[in-house]
Amino acid sequence: MEKLYDVLIIGAGPIGLACGIAAKNENLDYLILDKGCLVNSLYRYPVNMTFFSTAEKLEIGNVPFVSTNPKPKRAEALEYYRRAYTHFDLNIRLFEEVISCTKVGDIFQVQSSKGNYKAKSIIVATGFYDIPMYLNIPGENLAKVSHYYNDPHYYAGQRVVVVGASNSSIDAALETYRKGAKVTLVIRGNEISPRVKYWVKPDIENRITAGEIDVRYNSNLTKIEEQQVHISGPKGTETIANDFVIALTGYRPNFELLRRFNIDIPEVAPMIPNHNPATMETNIKGLYLAGVVCGGLNTHLWFIENSRIHADLIVASIRAKTKP
C-alpha cells in the first residue's frame, strides 16, 4: 500500500526547506519533492549575485548563516541551504516533478514524474522563477535571446541589449560592460527602478552619465533579428546592431499548476491565489501556499526574509487539526 504522509511539500527552495524543518520538529511524517536540484531557483541566479539582505535574515531552522561578506553571495547561500538540508537530514526527492494533485475525500493524491503519493496536507512552495514574463515580440525565440543571466564572460566583446530596470537587469548591464561588452539598456519607464540595490544604483547612473552604457528610456524592444534589434521610443523606431539580447523582464508563478490543484486565482492582475494569511490555507482545505508564490504577479511582496514565517503558520495549522 502507498504510504500516507502527514504533509507533502512541493518545492525544495529555502521556504520549502523551512516547511520541512518545521514539520520534522513537530514529528509530522513529511516528504519534499522538487523538479530540479536543491534550492533550484538560487542555483539559477547569476554566479556573481549578492543578496540584498544580510545573512541572518536568510536563516532557516535556527541554523546560523555565517558569511565573510556584509551581504552574502550566491555560492555562500547554496552552501548554507545544502548544510541545512544535511543538518536536519530532510526527506527530499529531487528531480521529480509534480504533475497533478487531486483530493479524494480527506486525502490528497499526488502524481509525480516518478511515482504516486498520498498525503493529508499539501504545501505548495514553488516560487516564481521558472516562467519568464515574455516580451511576445518577433524574434524572441532566437538562440541569441535569453530570459536568464548567468556569467558575464560569455558576452565579452559583444553588442548586448539588456531589457529591464530591476536589480537583475542592472547587474547584467554592469557586469557585461565590465567584461568588454557594448551594452544598451532598454527601459520601459523613465528611470532606473528605485528598488535597485542602494550600492548598485549610483554605479549604473554614473556609467550612463559617462556614456559608457547606453540607455533608452520610455522605450520597448519591438523586434529581434539575427544581427540587429528594433527599439520603439519617444523619437520613433530605432534599429541598432546586436549580438545578444538579455530580456530580464521578470518571472511569474506557475498559475497553470496551481489551477490544476483547483486553487482559485483571479483572472486579472495581480492574480494573488486565494489563501488565508493567518494560516496560508487555500480555498482547498488542507492545501497551503508558502513563500513568494503567495504574491501572484506581485513578486516583490514576499522574499525569503519575510516569508520564512509561513512554515510555522502552516505547520501550526496542520498540527492543530491533528490534535484530539
Secondary structure, DSSP 8 states (H G I E B T S, - for coil): ---EEEEEEE--SHHHHHHHHHHHHTT--EEEE-SSSTTHHHHTS-TT-B-SS-GGGG--TT-----SSSS-BHHHHHHHHHHHHHHHT--EE-S--EEEEEEETTEEEEEESS-EEEEEEEEE---S-SEE-----TTTTSTTEESS---GGGGTT-EEEEE-SSHHHHHHHHHHHHTT-EEEEE-SSSS--TTS-TTTHHHHHHHHHTTSSEEETT-EEEEE-SSEEEEEETTEEEEEE-SEEEE---EE--HHHHHHTT----SSTT----B-TTT-BBSSTTEEE-GGGGGTT-TTS--HHHHTHHHHHHHHHHHHHH--
